[in-house]
Amino acid sequence: MIVEDRAINASLSLKNPKPLTKENASALQIWGKVPLRGHVNISGAKNSALAIMAGTLLCGEDCRIRNLPNLVDIARMSQVLSALGVKLNRQNNTLDIDSSHIGHSKAPYELVSQLRASFFVIGPLLARLGSARVPLPGGCAIGARPVALHVRGLQAMGADVRIEHGIVHADVKGREGRLKGANIYLDYPSVGATETLMMAATLAQGETIIDNAAQEPEVVDLANFCRAMGAKIRGAGTNTITIVGVPRLHSTDYAIIPDRIEAGTFLIAGAITQSEISLSPVLPDHLTPVIAKLGEVGVRVVVEAPNRLRVIPGALKATDIKTLPYPGFPTDMQAQFMALLTLSEGNSVITETVFENRLRHVAELSRMGADIRVKGQNAIVRGVPFLSGAPVMATDLRASAALVLAGLAAEGMTIVKGLHHLDRGYEDLETKLQNLGAKLERVQLQEDSEEDDPKQTANPVLS
């Protein structure tokens, strides 16, 4: 397997590469109040790429995936596929995948436990081989994300599913070894469950209807990929998806959509630094809720071309945000917007409805001088005149981006630790920011001082 993994390499010292340890971890040093200018290129969507990589298991022929971002999560999914017997060859942002000879149906625990998206392989493995052994998934600790919806859907399609010692055992009943079409209602429009069941249904006998399905652009991208392999899917992007199973799928060459969360993060980078920057390629329709909220805050986003946006900053003012499944405001943009609202005039309320533990970055923003109170799943943000640089610790992927954004706008120097979170989902973020004129660099940290100890982090006011 050839996996060119700059993201992992970047987590090592720029001068003296050493194993990443507690005493020898990398961090971003950011000098704030530096204006940005220019254009940034948006990478392929991480969440699309991971599901589509799992989807190649449905095909017994070669597939080529283009516009694949270079991320730690992509490298981990590559390792999962390789452990299943898949042959991979990566050149830059193109990945050739040969799943014609899958060695077995058991995904390794040590890999799946590090990447929640690797659980997606259960649907394709079950559909193609009639059997799957997949550990319960890991990933960011942002809240309970149970696999009950996946399990109930696979059971409705005729699978015998049980969980023993942290391993999900799934087998197709009957001699034919094929799943059966079914009517499935999801209690919650889970992206993971929608994608898992949609992939499983592509090779099932008969018709499957998924009601209350997730409508995210990444679900549509996966459906388009499966259709490119010959799957019969309609309704992706609505709350009802219909799949008519086919006996087999064929090879395809497919390009992944741009990452709407990375694009939204850079829109906020322009807004929070009062800088006019442009970005492409993007699909503006995927960013509608983010662009609308930026407008409420006082930031204009101009569509310069069908795939190019320009952010034009203005005086920042408060607004309220409630995270919801697509097409609502994305939970993956909540932390970044919170960073912006800390510098917006007035009081804002952010309500997190998707993940119960996704407000932990409040404590770190508070270290930088933000005025935020947490009340249940609500964060009340009172805008302050300025933020001050401080040592902060990322608690999850999107929180890490929020701290970088806050550091760009803060007075003085900010040190962001916990970059293993950042490297999971942002391709060369510091290089892209440097190309826009930001002053930041990845440095090697030796033993943490007591002053920088994340245990000493100021706590938000809880009530």
LUMBAMAR-977580 format. One record per residue (C-alpha): residue number from 1; x, y, z; residue in one letter. Coordinates in Angstrom, 3 decimals. Example, Ala and Ser with C-alpha at 12.3 -4.5 7.8 and 13.67 -1.06 7.14 Angstrom:
<atoms>
ATOM    k         u         v         w  r
ATOM    1    12.300    -4.500     7.800  a
ATOM    2    13.670    -1.060     7.140  s
</atoms>
This chain:
<atoms>
ATOM    k         u         v         w  r
ATOM    1     0.000     0.000     0.000  m
ATOM    2     1.303     3.420    -0.929  i
ATOM    3    -0.132     6.080     1.350  v
ATOM    4     1.535     9.468     1.174  e
ATOM    5     0.612    10.823     4.595  d
ATOM    6     1.862    14.371     5.066  r
ATOM    7    -0.675    14.840     7.856  a
ATOM    8     0.997    12.226    10.051  i
ATOM    9     4.484    13.410     9.112  n
ATOM   10     3.491    16.964     9.992  a
ATOM   11     2.782    15.877    13.545  s
ATOM   12     6.482    15.181    13.960  l
ATOM   13     9.217    17.728    14.482  s
ATOM   14    10.067    19.846    11.463  l
ATOM   15    13.786    19.611    12.321  k
ATOM   16    14.291    16.378    14.248  n
ATOM   17    11.578    13.791    13.551  p
ATOM   18    10.869    11.773    16.694  k
ATOM   19     8.031     9.533    17.815  p
ATOM   20     5.086    11.578    19.067  l
ATOM   21     4.925    11.282    22.860  t
ATOM   22     3.472    13.255    25.749  k
ATOM   23     6.879    14.852    26.315  e
ATOM   24     7.529    15.407    22.621  n
ATOM   25     4.285    16.699    21.088  a
ATOM   26     3.778    19.298    18.382  s
ATOM   27     1.773    22.478    18.703  a
ATOM   28     0.845    25.497    16.638  l
ATOM   29     2.311    28.835    17.641  q
ATOM   30     0.055    31.586    16.304  i
ATOM   31     0.805    35.308    16.368  w
ATOM   32    -2.538    37.053    16.122  g
ATOM   33    -3.853    40.291    14.645  k
ATOM   34    -2.190    39.621    11.270  v
ATOM   35    -4.483    40.363     8.288  p
ATOM   36    -5.077    37.676     5.675  l
ATOM   37    -5.280    38.100     1.925  r
ATOM   38    -5.394    35.955    -1.175  g
ATOM   39    -7.048    32.711    -2.191  h
ATOM   40    -7.259    29.297    -0.544  v
ATOM   41    -7.885    25.949    -2.206  n
ATOM   42   -10.500    23.768    -0.509  i
ATOM   43    -9.741    20.056    -0.237  s
ATOM   44   -12.047    17.114    -0.800  g
ATOM   45   -14.666    16.384     1.862  a
ATOM   46   -13.317    14.182     4.641  k
ATOM   47   -16.714    12.794     5.605  n
ATOM   48   -17.512    11.915     1.993  s
ATOM   49   -14.125    10.336     1.426  a
ATOM   50   -14.347     8.003     4.422  l
ATOM   51   -17.779     6.663     3.463  a
ATOM   52   -16.820     6.304    -0.197  i
ATOM   53   -13.646     4.414     0.713  m
ATOM   54   -15.818     1.968     2.658  a
ATOM   55   -18.196     1.840    -0.307  g
ATOM   56   -15.482     0.471    -2.593  t
ATOM   57   -15.842    -2.819    -0.696  l
ATOM   58   -19.141    -3.292    -2.544  l
ATOM   59   -17.318    -3.583    -5.858  c
ATOM   60   -15.341    -6.618    -6.998  g
ATOM   61   -13.357    -4.522    -9.455  e
ATOM   62   -10.869    -1.633    -9.326  d
ATOM   63   -12.101     1.827    -8.343  c
ATOM   64   -10.333     5.171    -8.517  r
ATOM   65   -11.136     7.989    -6.085  i
ATOM   66    -9.992    11.514    -6.910  r
ATOM   67    -9.782    14.682    -4.813  n
ATOM   68    -8.987    12.620    -1.720  l
ATOM   69    -7.761    14.816     1.160  p
ATOM   70    -4.454    13.956     2.811  n
ATOM   71    -5.530    13.410     6.417  l
ATOM   72    -4.804    11.148     9.368  v
ATOM   73    -8.376     9.784     9.197  d
ATOM   74    -7.897     8.879     5.538  i
ATOM   75    -4.666     7.067     6.390  a
ATOM   76    -6.479     5.161     9.149  r
ATOM   77    -9.305     4.123     6.826  m
ATOM   78    -6.682     3.000     4.317  s
ATOM   79    -5.178     0.815     7.036  q
ATOM   80    -8.592    -0.687     7.822  v
ATOM   81    -9.170    -1.554     4.157  l
ATOM   82    -5.658    -2.938     3.793  s
ATOM   83    -6.194    -5.160     6.841  a
ATOM   84    -9.276    -6.592     5.095  l
ATOM   85    -7.150    -7.586     2.098  g
ATOM   86    -7.829    -4.577    -0.117  v
ATOM   87    -4.993    -3.364    -2.352  k
ATOM   88    -4.439     0.393    -2.354  l
ATOM   89    -2.159     2.615    -4.368  n
ATOM   90    -2.112     6.335    -3.629  r
ATOM   91    -0.550     9.038    -5.756  q
ATOM   92    -1.081    12.539    -4.389  n
ATOM   93    -4.865    13.034    -4.115  n
ATOM   94    -5.828     9.977    -6.175  t
ATOM   95    -6.382     6.558    -4.642  l
ATOM   96    -6.714     3.322    -6.623  d
ATOM   97    -8.552     0.610    -4.704  i
ATOM   98    -8.765    -3.063    -5.650  d
ATOM   99   -11.305    -4.907    -3.493  s
ATOM  100   -11.598    -7.909    -5.787  s
ATOM  101   -10.003   -10.274    -3.282  h
ATOM  102   -11.130    -9.349     0.214  i
ATOM  103    -9.204   -11.605     2.542  g
ATOM  104   -11.754   -11.772     5.369  h
ATOM  105   -14.688    -9.956     6.937  s
ATOM  106   -13.131    -9.042    10.290  k
ATOM  107   -11.960    -5.453    10.802  a
ATOM  108    -9.100    -5.017    13.298  p
ATOM  109   -10.000    -3.594    16.700  y
ATOM  110    -6.858    -1.454    17.071  e
ATOM  111    -7.768     0.473    13.910  l
ATOM  112   -11.554     0.720    14.220  v
ATOM  113   -11.206     1.932    17.815  s
ATOM  114    -9.358     5.024    16.530  q
ATOM  115   -11.797     5.978    13.760  l
ATOM  116   -15.561     5.976    14.082  r
ATOM  117   -16.112     6.124    10.321  a
ATOM  118   -14.413     2.739     9.919  s
ATOM  119   -17.623     1.183    11.250  f
ATOM  120   -19.089     1.977     7.812  f
ATOM  121   -17.416    -1.177     6.467  v
ATOM  122   -20.044    -3.356     8.174  i
ATOM  123   -22.709    -2.599     5.541  g
ATOM  124   -20.580    -3.317     2.448  p
ATOM  125   -18.953    -6.406     4.025  l
ATOM  126   -22.316    -7.859     5.002  l
ATOM  127   -23.848    -7.093     1.596  a
ATOM  128   -20.966    -8.579    -0.391  r
ATOM  129   -19.709   -11.439     1.798  l
ATOM  130   -22.765   -12.206     3.908  g
ATOM  131   -20.744   -11.810     7.081  s
ATOM  132   -18.971    -9.064     9.019  a
ATOM  133   -17.078    -8.731    12.298  r
ATOM  134   -16.556    -5.084    13.223  v
ATOM  135   -15.560    -3.661    16.633  p
ATOM  136   -17.633    -0.895    18.136  l
ATOM  137   -16.181     2.363    16.832  p
ATOM  138   -14.037     5.094    18.377  g
ATOM  139   -13.273     8.699    17.373  g
ATOM  140   -13.791    12.125    18.958  c
ATOM  141   -15.336    12.020    22.436  a
ATOM  142   -18.078    14.520    21.619  i
ATOM  143   -21.000    12.455    22.830  g
ATOM  144   -22.816     9.155    22.571  a
ATOM  145   -23.188     8.014    18.980  r
ATOM  146   -24.743     4.573    19.345  p
ATOM  147   -24.858     2.062    16.515  v
ATOM  148   -28.378     0.903    17.434  a
ATOM  149   -29.847     2.491    14.301  l
ATOM  150   -27.341     0.648    12.110  h
ATOM  151   -28.060    -2.634    13.871  v
ATOM  152   -31.853    -2.361    13.697  r
ATOM  153   -31.706    -1.476    10.011  g
ATOM  154   -29.466    -4.437     9.159  l
ATOM  155   -31.761    -6.719    11.181  q
ATOM  156   -34.744    -5.448     9.197  a
ATOM  157   -32.875    -6.511     6.052  m
ATOM  158   -32.575   -10.054     7.371  g
ATOM  159   -29.224    -9.998     9.119  a
ATOM  160   -28.528   -11.772    12.386  d
ATOM  161   -26.691    -9.130    14.436  v
ATOM  162   -25.324    -9.498    17.954  r
ATOM  163   -22.718    -7.676    20.010  i
ATOM  164   -20.245    -9.761    21.984  e
ATOM  165   -17.248    -8.394    23.903  h
ATOM  166   -17.299    -5.119    21.984  g
ATOM  167   -17.493    -6.783    18.558  i
ATOM  168   -20.532    -6.523    16.273  v
ATOM  169   -21.154    -9.913    14.647  h
ATOM  170   -23.422    -9.733    11.596  a
ATOM  171   -24.428   -12.625     9.343  d
ATOM  172   -26.987   -13.006     6.594  v
ATOM  173   -29.513   -15.756     7.182  k
ATOM  174   -30.502   -18.235     4.500  g
ATOM  175   -28.683   -20.136     1.792  r
ATOM  176   -28.493   -17.329    -0.716  e
ATOM  177   -26.450   -15.187     1.615  g
ATOM  178   -28.030   -11.924     0.453  r
ATOM  179   -29.742    -9.231     2.436  l
ATOM  180   -33.406    -8.587     1.700  k
ATOM  181   -35.000    -5.256     0.884  g
ATOM  182   -36.948    -3.684     3.727  a
ATOM  183   -38.798    -0.585     4.854  n
ATOM  184   -36.625     1.133     7.463  i
ATOM  185   -37.555     4.124     9.588  y
ATOM  186   -34.717     5.872    11.410  l
ATOM  187   -35.652     7.338    14.800  d
ATOM  188   -33.067    10.044    14.092  y
ATOM  189   -31.653    11.133    10.710  p
ATOM  190   -28.214     9.696    11.454  s
ATOM  191   -25.676    10.203     8.684  v
ATOM  192   -23.747     7.071     9.627  g
ATOM  193   -26.827     4.852     9.785  a
ATOM  194   -28.193     6.254     6.513  t
ATOM  195   -24.904     5.605     4.722  e
ATOM  196   -24.380     2.141     6.204  t
ATOM  197   -27.880     0.964     5.304  l
ATOM  198   -27.833     2.584     1.870  m
ATOM  199   -24.609     0.777     1.009  m
ATOM  200   -25.914    -2.533     2.347  a
ATOM  201   -29.111    -2.167     0.296  a
ATOM  202   -27.287    -1.702    -3.020  t
ATOM  203   -26.644    -5.471    -3.233  l
ATOM  204   -29.768    -6.653    -1.379  a
ATOM  205   -32.622    -8.544    -3.003  q
ATOM  206   -35.556    -6.275    -3.728  g
ATOM  207   -36.320    -2.716    -2.724  e
ATOM  208   -35.237    -0.898     0.434  t
ATOM  209   -36.818     2.363     1.580  i
ATOM  210   -35.088     4.437     4.257  i
ATOM  211   -37.439     6.964     5.859  d
ATOM  212   -36.246     9.919     7.956  n
ATOM  213   -32.908     9.535     6.197  a
ATOM  214   -30.080    12.018     6.651  a
ATOM  215   -29.975    14.649     3.893  q
ATOM  216   -26.356    15.828     4.199  e
ATOM  217   -24.377    16.514     1.003  p
ATOM  218   -22.001    13.714     1.990  e
ATOM  219   -24.900    11.237     1.832  v
ATOM  220   -25.683    12.482    -1.678  v
ATOM  221   -22.017    12.146    -2.641  d
ATOM  222   -21.937     8.526    -1.460  l
ATOM  223   -25.162     7.803    -3.344  a
ATOM  224   -23.672     9.323    -6.509  n
ATOM  225   -20.569     7.182    -6.077  f
ATOM  226   -22.673     4.043    -5.681  c
ATOM  227   -24.728     5.029    -8.744  r
ATOM  228   -21.509     5.462   -10.694  a
ATOM  229   -20.817     1.796    -9.857  m
ATOM  230   -24.265     0.774   -11.138  g
ATOM  231   -26.378     1.006    -7.979  a
ATOM  232   -30.038     1.998    -8.276  k
ATOM  233   -30.636     4.763    -5.737  i
ATOM  234   -33.102     7.618    -5.826  r
ATOM  235   -34.096    10.260    -3.317  g
ATOM  236   -30.664    10.909    -1.806  a
ATOM  237   -30.715    14.439    -0.413  g
ATOM  238   -34.351    14.047     0.713  t
ATOM  239   -35.678    12.330     3.832  n
ATOM  240   -36.734     9.234     1.873  t
ATOM  241   -34.147     7.173    -0.022  i
ATOM  242   -35.160     4.229    -2.192  t
ATOM  243   -32.638     1.581    -3.224  i
ATOM  244   -33.321    -1.307    -5.605  v
ATOM  245   -30.682    -3.976    -5.119  g
ATOM  246   -28.566    -5.242    -8.008  v
ATOM  247   -26.516    -8.469    -8.229  p
ATOM  248   -23.157    -6.718    -8.552  r
ATOM  249   -21.461    -3.349    -8.991  l
ATOM  250   -18.709    -2.351   -11.405  h
ATOM  251   -15.590    -0.181   -11.347  s
ATOM  252   -15.725     3.599   -11.518  t
ATOM  253   -13.577     6.730   -11.464  d
ATOM  254   -15.071     9.271    -9.050  y
ATOM  255   -14.137    12.706    -7.692  a
ATOM  256   -15.144    13.665    -4.135  i
ATOM  257   -17.027    16.917    -3.476  i
ATOM  258   -15.274    19.874    -1.784  p
ATOM  259   -15.299    19.941     2.010  d
ATOM  260   -18.064    22.324     3.150  r
ATOM  261   -16.755    22.358     6.730  i
ATOM  262   -13.255    23.355     5.674  e
ATOM  263   -14.791    26.021     3.434  a
ATOM  264   -16.905    27.325     6.319  g
ATOM  265   -13.845    27.396     8.575  t
ATOM  266   -11.967    29.584     6.103  f
ATOM  267   -14.973    31.892     5.708  l
ATOM  268   -14.788    32.458     9.446  i
ATOM  269   -11.003    32.912     9.235  a
ATOM  270   -11.667    35.893     6.965  g
ATOM  271   -14.446    37.214     9.174  a
ATOM  272   -12.618    36.910    12.494  i
ATOM  273    -9.441    38.585    11.170  t
ATOM  274   -11.408    41.283     9.283  q
ATOM  275    -9.798    40.058     6.058  s
ATOM  276   -11.150    39.702     2.539  e
ATOM  277   -10.175    36.311     1.106  i
ATOM  278   -11.545    34.002    -1.586  s
ATOM  279   -11.899    30.235    -1.671  l
ATOM  280   -12.576    27.515    -4.216  s
ATOM  281   -13.640    24.967    -5.218  p
ATOM  282   -16.843    25.048    -3.196  v
ATOM  283   -20.493    24.159    -3.715  l
ATOM  284   -22.274    27.276    -2.373  p
ATOM  285   -25.573    25.447    -1.845  d
ATOM  286   -23.856    23.225     0.718  h
ATOM  287   -22.937    26.317     2.743  l
ATOM  288   -26.348    28.004     2.817  t
ATOM  289   -26.875    27.899     6.626  p
ATOM  290   -23.298    29.048     7.291  v
ATOM  291   -23.526    31.909     4.795  i
ATOM  292   -26.900    32.950     6.238  a
ATOM  293   -25.525    33.108     9.784  k
ATOM  294   -22.465    35.040     8.630  l
ATOM  295   -24.864    37.548     7.093  g
ATOM  296   -26.645    37.920    10.442  e
ATOM  297   -23.284    38.551    12.118  v
ATOM  298   -22.473    41.304     9.605  g
ATOM  299   -20.223    39.412     7.184  v
ATOM  300   -20.984    39.316     3.456  r
ATOM  301   -20.195    36.252     1.356  v
ATOM  302   -20.175    36.880    -2.387  v
ATOM  303   -20.502    34.131    -4.989  v
ATOM  304   -17.810    35.172    -7.491  e
ATOM  305   -18.239    32.072    -9.677  a
ATOM  306   -20.278    28.855    -9.464  p
ATOM  307   -17.511    27.280    -7.361  n
ATOM  308   -15.820    30.327    -5.811  r
ATOM  309   -16.718    32.486    -2.797  l
ATOM  310   -15.315    35.699    -1.369  r
ATOM  311   -15.773    36.743     2.239  v
ATOM  312   -16.141    40.480     2.895  i
ATOM  313   -15.908    41.249     6.632  p
ATOM  314   -17.849    43.879     8.532  g
ATOM  315   -18.610    45.021    12.064  a
ATOM  316   -19.461    41.876    14.035  l
ATOM  317   -22.746    41.622    15.910  k
ATOM  318   -24.374    38.905    17.979  a
ATOM  319   -26.730    36.228    16.686  t
ATOM  320   -28.249    32.963    17.921  d
ATOM  321   -27.370    29.527    16.545  i
ATOM  322   -29.017    26.139    16.962  k
ATOM  323   -27.310    23.094    15.496  t
ATOM  324   -29.546    20.721    13.553  l
ATOM  325   -29.278    17.930    10.981  p
ATOM  326   -28.869    19.182     7.405  y
ATOM  327   -30.191    21.479     5.995  p
ATOM  328   -29.990    23.088     9.437  g
ATOM  329   -26.874    24.691    10.869  f
ATOM  330   -24.117    22.042    11.033  p
ATOM  331   -22.786    20.913    14.394  t
ATOM  332   -19.365    20.704    12.746  d
ATOM  333   -19.366    24.526    12.438  m
ATOM  334   -20.571    25.291    15.959  q
ATOM  335   -17.156    25.650    17.609  a
ATOM  336   -15.764    27.855    14.827  q
ATOM  337   -18.788    30.157    15.009  f
ATOM  338   -18.436    30.365    18.766  m
ATOM  339   -14.907    31.709    18.280  a
ATOM  340   -16.314    34.390    15.980  l
ATOM  341   -19.141    35.298    18.345  l
ATOM  342   -16.723    35.896    21.225  t
ATOM  343   -15.710    39.075    19.347  l
ATOM  344   -19.209    40.056    18.190  s
ATOM  345   -21.004    42.932    19.893  e
ATOM  346   -23.871    41.810    22.103  g
ATOM  347   -25.038    38.497    23.550  n
ATOM  348   -25.376    35.343    21.474  s
ATOM  349   -26.895    31.981    22.397  v
ATOM  350   -25.562    28.777    20.859  i
ATOM  351   -27.694    25.664    21.339  t
ATOM  352   -26.062    22.310    20.597  e
ATOM  353   -28.721    19.670    19.845  t
ATOM  354   -26.678    17.036    18.014  v
ATOM  355   -23.874    16.020    20.420  f
ATOM  356   -24.148    16.443    24.175  e
ATOM  357   -20.418    16.907    24.836  n
ATOM  358   -19.628    19.412    22.131  r
ATOM  359   -19.151    22.494    24.268  l
ATOM  360   -15.847    21.559    25.874  r
ATOM  361   -13.971    24.187    23.853  h
ATOM  362   -15.737    26.837    25.969  v
ATOM  363   -13.127    26.370    28.705  a
ATOM  364   -10.268    26.918    26.272  e
ATOM  365   -11.822    30.013    24.693  l
ATOM  366   -12.350    31.325    28.211  s
ATOM  367    -8.599    31.073    28.801  r
ATOM  368    -8.203    33.540    25.947  m
ATOM  369   -10.552    36.038    27.559  g
ATOM  370   -13.884    34.974    26.069  a
ATOM  371   -16.989    35.586    28.188  d
ATOM  372   -19.094    32.429    27.879  i
ATOM  373   -21.568    30.779    30.242  r
ATOM  374   -22.718    27.210    29.754  v
ATOM  375   -26.246    26.279    30.770  k
ATOM  376   -27.103    22.717    29.808  g
ATOM  377   -26.704    22.458    26.059  q
ATOM  378   -26.706    26.241    25.670  n
ATOM  379   -23.691    28.541    25.584  a
ATOM  380   -24.370    32.218    26.225  i
ATOM  381   -21.610    34.193    24.535  v
ATOM  382   -21.083    37.813    25.512  r
ATOM  383   -18.870    39.588    23.006  g
ATOM  384   -15.620    41.055    24.334  v
ATOM  385   -13.405    43.781    22.806  p
ATOM  386   -10.456    41.454    22.282  f
ATOM  387    -9.018    37.997    22.952  l
ATOM  388    -5.568    37.406    24.379  s
ATOM  389    -3.127    34.738    23.285  g
ATOM  390    -2.790    31.791    25.674  a
ATOM  391    -1.766    28.125    25.750  p
ATOM  392    -4.868    26.075    24.895  v
ATOM  393    -5.677    22.408    24.334  m
ATOM  394    -7.895    21.079    21.537  a
ATOM  395   -10.609    18.732    22.779  t
ATOM  396   -11.874    17.461    19.415  d
ATOM  397   -11.492    18.048    15.689  l
ATOM  398   -13.675    21.127    15.229  r
ATOM  399   -12.662    22.591    18.593  a
ATOM  400    -9.066    22.558    17.357  s
ATOM  401   -10.067    24.665    14.350  a
ATOM  402   -11.963    27.076    16.606  a
ATOM  403    -8.880    27.622    18.746  l
ATOM  404    -6.755    28.294    15.667  v
ATOM  405    -9.315    30.858    14.498  l
ATOM  406    -9.351    32.499    17.916  a
ATOM  407    -5.559    32.581    17.870  g
ATOM  408    -5.560    34.363    14.515  l
ATOM  409    -7.664    37.158    16.013  a
ATOM  410    -6.104    37.311    19.487  a
ATOM  411    -3.543    39.796    20.723  e
ATOM  412    -0.170    38.188    21.312  g
ATOM  413     0.788    34.542    20.828  m
ATOM  414    -1.482    31.519    21.159  t
ATOM  415    -0.168    27.971    21.495  i
ATOM  416    -2.621    25.302    20.359  v
ATOM  417    -1.889    21.771    21.536  k
ATOM  418    -3.695    18.546    20.723  g
ATOM  419    -2.934    18.777    17.002  l
ATOM  420    -3.734    15.099    16.502  h
ATOM  421    -7.350    16.283    16.427  h
ATOM  422    -6.624    18.966    13.816  l
ATOM  423    -4.695    16.579    11.569  d
ATOM  424    -7.678    14.234    11.441  r
ATOM  425    -9.784    16.647     9.426  g
ATOM  426    -7.846    19.590     7.941  y
ATOM  427    -5.357    19.089     5.143  e
ATOM  428    -2.266    21.302     5.588  d
ATOM  429    -4.251    23.917     7.498  l
ATOM  430    -1.199    25.801     8.701  e
ATOM  431     0.326    25.902     5.197  t
ATOM  432    -2.899    27.232     3.729  k
ATOM  433    -3.085    29.913     6.423  l
ATOM  434     0.581    30.814     5.917  q
ATOM  435    -0.101    31.264     2.198  n
ATOM  436    -2.819    33.757     3.176  l
ATOM  437    -0.276    35.702     5.242  g
ATOM  438    -0.972    34.318     8.715  a
ATOM  439     1.970    34.149    11.076  k
ATOM  440     2.025    30.683    12.585  l
ATOM  441     4.235    27.621    12.692  e
ATOM  442     4.162    24.069    13.932  r
ATOM  443     6.755    23.544    16.639  v
ATOM  444     7.972    20.726    18.806  q
ATOM  445     7.069    20.925    22.472  l
ATOM  446     9.098    19.305    25.181  q
ATOM  447     7.759    18.501    28.632  e
ATOM  448     4.620    20.433    29.468  d
ATOM  449     5.049    23.035    32.151  s
ATOM  450     2.506    23.273    34.949  e
ATOM  451     1.350    26.568    33.482  e
ATOM  452     0.442    24.880    30.197  d
ATOM  453    -1.133    21.827    31.797  d
ATOM  454    -4.641    21.407    30.323  p
ATOM  455    -5.813    20.294    33.772  k
ATOM  456    -5.285    23.890    34.844  q
ATOM  457    -7.732    25.116    32.206  t
ATOM  458   -10.205    27.698    33.438  a
ATOM  459   -13.679    26.254    33.674  n
ATOM  460   -16.736    27.961    32.177  p
ATOM  461   -19.487    29.029    34.512  v
ATOM  462   -21.904    26.114    34.830  l
ATOM  463   -25.493    26.553    35.905  s
</atoms>
